Amino acid sequence: MITTNSHSLARHLIEDLELRDSDLVFLFSGIWGLGRLENGLQDITNAFRAAIPKGVLFVPTFSYSWCNQQPWDHQRTSCPDMGIYADSVWREKEFVRSNNPNFSVAALRTSHNADLVDAMLDNDDSCFGEQSVFGRIAHYGEENRAFLLLLGGAFKDCLFRCTLIHYVQQKMMVPHRYEKIFRDPEGSGRVVTQLVRFLDPQEYEMINGTPPTTAMGFPVKEVFNPFGLELKRQNKLIQKPFGFYESRMTSVSDCIDVFTRETIKNPAYCVVSGDWS
């Protein structure tokens, strides 16, 4: 059995992935790929404290609450779909969580990064717009070191994918998705907007005012492995072995640049159902 502790993981982050002390990292994590954590989940947090002591660690705590017509409370609502580590950190006092009912994130807030974290989590009610946490991370990454990291076997269904992709899709108004309104099921009057895939022809016609072409496939299905392969082809994807599964990492700016260029070539980039050209 492979055993991981904060020291070995921090060494991997610093020596293998070459993170620097002021970097921003958006972490998607799996636990099984890390082996046995010697001191439990705190080993992961402590490793990032050591590797980026002046930086920022973001963890997705997506609950999809209003998507599922369920109540949302950023201090109480769990996020089991995001894995054991993510569903643990938002409960910790050292982390702060954004107030998005579908796509919240948690950040490790320290004396070094408090102002930046507060600014990043000062969001509007768009899940993927310019003033969302993803929009703010995208803009931060234009001039600063910021990375998207898949650790411990996260998203092992493909070489690389991440939620920041939807920020690019919304900005470019891809044809197979649209911004949908989700209302507070408890009747507060608050709404959030979220970029979603078209599920059927009726939904497409309701949004666009015209019926879809017969070549379009519903429900829209996307497979993002071509994106990971393109990152690798352009030498934009860092792959380093650790534990039972390699870590995969790219910068925020490279993620956005590559996905944007490929979407310009094909607005329905990574869509595998029907012809949306």
Protein Blocks (a to p, Z undefined) as FASTA:
>chain_A
ZZddfklmmmmmmmmnopafkbccdddddfklnopafkljmlmmmmmmmmmmmbccdddf
beklmmnopacdfklpccfknojklmmmmmpmkbccddbfklgcdddddfklmmmmmmmm
mccfbfklmklmklmmmmmmmmpccddddeehiaklbmbdcfklmmmmmmnopakbccdd
dddfkonopacddddddfbfklmmmmnopacdfkbccdddddfklmmmmmmmnopaccdd
ehjbccddddfklmmmmmmmmmmmmmmgoiagdjfZZ
